[in-house]
Amino acid sequence: MSEPKTHKVSRRAVLAVAAVGAAAVPTIPALAAHADAGSDFWDTPTGTLWTIRRGNQRATLVELGGGLLDYTVDGVPFVDSYPLDSPIKSAGRILCPWPNRLGNGLYTWNGVAQQVPINEVARNNAIHGLVRWLPWRPVKQSASSITLGTLLAPSQGYPFPLALTTRWSLGPAGLRVDHTVTNLGTVAAPFALGAHPYFRIGDALVNDCVLSLHVTTRLLVDDRLLPTGKEPVAGTPYDFSTPHAMGAIDLDTAFTGLGRGTDTLARTRLTAPDGHGFELWQDASFGWVQLFTGLGPAGRPRGTLAVEPMTAPPDTFRSGDNLLTLAPHTLFAGSWGVTTF
């Protein structure tokens, strides 16, 4: 697997990113003015909504967590949406500085033990990072694209300042998502990134849909969904290298050893019985993909498949597996996207 892309940036560029992040997080007086103006800033748990359009495509992004609320093509929903008054925990959101689970919320970095808050209490894990609860604000916007940014300030258990941007754009090939993360601090930071979109194909059930997934390995987990090892998928029920109907298989599974084309992209493809479907692609920065067949945001049993591109597997802060060290003033860049048919 290729190493994730990182770039050394100048101090001027770092300050510019910091300024973007600072502008993305309104001050308390600014929030008050926003509210006084009669805005719908926090009328719902998702905050402000932004819609982008191109031709027959439409996507809606949300302020809280900077994530994807919906994506439709010719009026057909390809992302499972959720009620705006629902405090959704992870659907569609950006997962950083770690995706998935961190056992006990405890890790050691440069010889110092760090404890982040536990937010999956039943399993004693910290789950899906820290930025999904932050407000993201527009940096740049057009009819068919929007760039959202936020700042992750040093906090309990993660004393590293990061500036993040995500550009959501609609083009001829579908929805494209471009991420940057910059370490604004003076010391290296542990880092990983993921996203958590729940996909659907209209009203089709995933049991009847054909899955195509070219991977070599799946992660084995215990009852806390923490890694215990790896297993080849060849010849197992998790082998979808020859595309076939998903049937009743239950997945909450991370895969790696992703097959890539000459364009270095890995692809996960799901096709409904009527021939419609989607393909999620992810670049070489994302060496893992998590598939989840559990109940989607709209509450339709077997109606969704979460396809989550990730740079690292669960518990990466403790295992070090594909964990990225983000040096001071270094920028990470990675992309993924969705094509429908």
C-alpha positions in Angstrom: 0.0 0.0 0.0 1.3 3.5 -0.8 2.0 5.8 2.0 -0.6 8.6 2.7 0.3 11.9 1.1 1.9 14.5 3.3 3.4 17.7 2.3 5.7 20.1 4.2 4.2 23.6 4.1 5.7 27.0 4.8 5.1 28.9 7.9 3.1 31.4 5.8 0.9 28.6 4.5 0.4 27.2 8.0 -0.7 30.6 9.3 -3.1 30.9 6.3 -4.6 27.5 7.2 -4.9 28.5 10.8 -6.6 31.7 9.7 -9.1 29.7 7.7 -9.7 27.4 10.7 -10.1 30.4 13.0 -12.6 32.0 10.6 -14.4 28.6 10.5 -15.2 28.7 14.3 -17.3 31.7 15.2 -16.6 33.6 18.4 -19.2 33.8 21.1 -20.2 37.4 20.2 -20.5 36.2 16.6 -22.7 33.4 17.6 -24.9 35.8 19.6 -25.2 38.2 16.6 -26.0 35.2 14.4 -28.8 34.3 16.8 -30.1 37.8 17.1 -30.4 38.1 13.4 -33.0 35.3 13.5 -30.8 32.7 11.9 -31.5 29.0 12.1 -27.9 28.4 13.3 -28.8 25.9 16.0 -32.5 25.3 15.4 -31.6 21.7 14.8 -28.7 19.5 16.2 -27.0 19.6 12.7 -26.7 23.4 12.6 -26.7 25.2 9.2 -27.2 23.2 6.0 -25.6 23.9 2.6 -26.8 22.4 -0.7 -24.7 22.1 -3.8 -26.1 21.1 -7.3 -24.9 20.1 -10.7 -27.2 18.9 -13.4 -29.3 16.0 -12.0 -27.1 15.8 -8.8 -27.8 17.3 -5.4 -25.9 17.0 -2.1 -26.5 18.6 1.3 -23.7 19.2 3.9 -24.2 19.9 7.6 -22.4 22.3 10.0 -22.0 19.9 12.9 -19.3 17.4 12.0 -18.9 18.9 8.5 -20.6 15.8 7.0 -22.9 14.6 4.2 -26.7 14.7 4.9 -27.9 13.5 1.5 -26.9 12.8 -2.1 -29.5 12.3 -4.8 -29.2 11.7 -8.6 -32.3 12.2 -10.7 -34.2 12.4 -7.4 -33.0 8.9 -6.3 -31.4 8.9 -2.8 -27.9 7.3 -2.7 -27.2 8.4 0.9 -29.4 7.5 3.8 -30.5 10.7 5.3 -31.7 11.4 8.9 -34.3 13.6 10.5 -32.8 17.1 11.2 -34.0 17.0 14.8 -32.1 13.8 15.4 -28.7 14.0 17.2 -27.1 11.6 14.8 -23.7 10.5 16.2 -21.7 9.6 13.1 -23.8 9.4 9.9 -22.0 11.1 7.1 -19.4 12.8 9.3 -15.6 13.2 9.2 -13.7 11.0 11.6 -10.5 12.5 12.9 -7.9 12.3 14.5 -8.9 8.6 14.5 -11.7 6.6 12.9 -13.5 3.8 14.6 -12.5 2.8 18.1 -9.7 3.5 20.5 -9.7 1.0 23.3 -10.1 2.4 26.8 -9.5 5.8 25.2 -5.9 5.4 26.3 -2.7 5.5 24.3 1.0 6.4 24.7 2.7 9.0 22.5 6.4 9.9 22.9 6.4 8.1 26.2 3.5 10.1 27.6 0.2 8.3 28.5 -2.8 10.2 27.0 -6.4 9.6 28.0 -9.3 10.9 25.8 -12.9 10.8 27.0 -14.8 7.6 26.7 -17.9 8.0 24.5 -18.8 4.4 23.8 -19.4 3.6 27.5 -20.8 0.1 27.1 -17.5 -1.1 25.5 -15.2 1.4 27.3 -14.0 2.8 24.0 -13.4 6.3 22.5 -15.1 6.2 19.1 -14.7 8.2 15.8 -12.3 10.9 17.0 -13.1 14.5 18.0 -14.1 16.6 15.0 -17.6 15.2 14.4 -18.8 17.3 17.3 -17.2 20.5 16.0 -18.9 23.2 13.9 -17.5 23.5 10.3 -17.9 26.7 8.4 -17.6 27.6 4.7 -14.2 28.6 3.4 -15.2 28.7 -0.3 -18.4 28.0 -2.1 -19.9 27.8 -5.6 -23.1 26.3 -7.0 -21.5 22.8 -7.3 -18.9 22.8 -4.5 -18.3 23.9 -1.0 -15.2 23.8 1.2 -15.8 23.5 4.9 -13.1 24.1 7.5 -12.7 23.7 11.3 -10.0 23.9 14.0 -9.3 21.1 16.4 -7.8 22.8 19.5 -5.5 20.9 21.9 -7.7 19.0 24.3 -7.7 16.3 26.9 -5.8 13.4 25.7 -5.0 15.0 22.3 -2.8 18.1 22.9 -2.2 18.7 19.2 -3.8 21.6 17.2 -5.1 20.6 13.7 -6.7 22.6 10.9 -9.0 20.6 8.7 -10.7 21.3 5.4 -13.1 19.2 3.3 -14.1 20.1 -0.2 -17.3 18.5 -1.4 -17.8 18.9 -5.2 -20.2 17.6 -7.9 -18.7 16.8 -11.3 -19.4 14.7 -14.4 -18.1 11.6 -12.5 -20.3 12.2 -9.4 -19.4 13.4 -5.8 -15.8 14.0 -5.0 -14.4 14.6 -1.5 -11.0 16.2 -0.9 -9.5 16.4 2.6 -6.6 18.3 4.0 -5.3 18.2 7.6 -2.5 20.4 8.8 -0.6 20.1 12.1 -0.4 23.6 13.4 1.7 22.7 16.4 5.4 22.5 17.2 5.5 18.7 17.8 4.6 15.7 15.7 1.0 14.4 16.2 -0.5 10.9 15.8 -3.2 11.1 13.1 -5.7 9.1 11.1 -8.7 10.0 9.1 -12.0 8.4 8.0 -15.5 9.2 6.8 -18.8 7.6 7.6 -21.3 7.8 4.8 -24.3 5.4 4.8 -25.3 4.5 1.3 -28.6 3.2 -0.2 -29.9 2.6 -3.7 -33.4 4.0 -3.6 -35.5 1.6 -1.6 -33.5 -1.6 -2.5 -32.5 -3.9 0.3 -28.8 -4.8 0.6 -29.6 -8.5 0.8 -30.6 -8.4 -2.9 -27.7 -6.2 -4.0 -24.5 -7.4 -5.6 -21.3 -6.4 -3.8 -17.9 -6.1 -5.6 -15.0 -5.7 -3.2 -11.4 -6.6 -4.1 -9.4 -7.0 -0.8 -7.1 -9.6 0.6 -7.6 -9.2 4.4 -10.2 -8.5 7.0 -9.6 -7.4 10.6 -10.7 -9.8 13.3 -12.2 -8.2 16.4 -13.3 -9.1 20.0 -16.7 -8.4 21.7 -15.6 -4.8 22.2 -14.9 -4.5 18.4 -11.2 -4.1 19.0 -8.7 -5.8 16.8 -7.4 -9.3 17.7 -5.7 -10.2 14.4 -6.2 -10.5 10.6 -7.5 -13.2 8.3 -7.3 -13.7 4.5 -10.8 -13.3 2.9 -10.2 -15.8 0.1 -12.7 -18.6 0.3 -14.6 -17.1 3.2 -18.1 -15.5 3.3 -16.2 -12.1 3.2 -14.8 -12.8 -0.3 -16.6 -10.6 -2.8 -13.8 -10.6 -5.4 -16.3 -12.4 -7.6 -19.3 -10.1 -7.2 -22.4 -11.7 -5.7 -25.5 -10.9 -3.7 -24.8 -9.9 -0.2 -27.6 -12.0 1.2 -28.0 -12.0 5.0 -24.3 -11.4 5.8 -23.8 -9.0 8.8 -20.8 -6.7 8.4 -19.1 -4.3 10.8 -15.8 -5.2 9.3 -12.6 -3.4 8.3 -10.8 -4.6 5.2 -7.3 -3.9 3.8 -5.1 -5.2 1.0 -7.3 -3.2 -1.3 -7.0 -4.0 -5.0 -6.2 -0.9 -7.1 -6.4 -0.1 -10.7 -3.7 1.6 -12.8 -5.2 4.9 -11.5 -4.2 3.7 -7.9 -7.8 3.9 -6.9 -9.6 1.2 -4.9 -13.3 0.6 -5.5 -16.3 -0.7 -3.6 -19.3 -1.3 -5.9 -22.9 -2.1 -5.0 -25.6 -2.9 -7.6 -29.3 -3.3 -7.1 -31.4 -5.8 -8.9 -32.7 -3.2 -11.3 -29.1 -2.4 -12.4 -28.7 0.9 -10.6 -26.0 1.3 -8.0 -22.9 3.2 -6.9 -19.2 2.8 -6.7 -17.1 4.4 -3.9 -13.5 5.1 -4.9 -10.7 5.9 -2.5 -7.1 7.0 -3.3 -3.9 5.6 -2.0 -4.1 7.7 1.2 -7.0 5.5 2.3 -5.6 2.0 2.8 -8.7 0.6 4.7 -12.4 0.4 4.1 -15.0 -0.5 6.7 -18.4 -2.0 5.7 -21.4 -1.8 8.0 -24.8 -3.4 7.4 -26.4 -2.2 10.7 -29.4 0.0 11.0 -29.0 3.1 8.9 -29.9 6.7 10.0 -33.4 6.4 8.5 -34.1 3.2 10.5 -34.7 0.9 7.5 -33.5 -2.6 8.4 -31.1 -3.9 5.7 -31.7 -0.8 3.7 -28.2 0.7 3.9 -24.5 -0.2 3.5 -22.0 2.2 5.2 -18.8 2.3 3.2 -16.2 4.1 5.2 -12.8 5.0 3.7 -10.1 5.0 6.4 -6.4 5.7 6.5 -5.9 3.3 9.3 -7.8 0.5 11.1 -9.6 0.6 14.5 -7.3 1.1 17.5 -4.5 2.5 15.4 -3.3 4.8 18.2 -2.5 1.7 20.3 -1.4 -0.7 17.6 0.4 1.7 15.4 -1.0 -0.1 12.3 -0.9 2.5 9.5 -0.8 5.3 12.0 0.4 8.5 10.4 2.8 10.8 12.2 1.9 14.3 11.2 5.0 16.5 11.6 4.8 20.2 12.5 3.6 22.4 9.6 2.9 19.2 7.6 -0.3 18.9 5.5 -2.1 15.6 4.8 -4.2 15.3 1.6 -6.5 12.5 0.6 -9.5 12.0 -1.6 -12.5 9.7 -2.2 -15.7 9.9 -4.1 -18.9 8.3 -5.3 -20.0 7.5 -8.9 -23.6 6.4 -9.5 -25.0 4.4 -12.4 
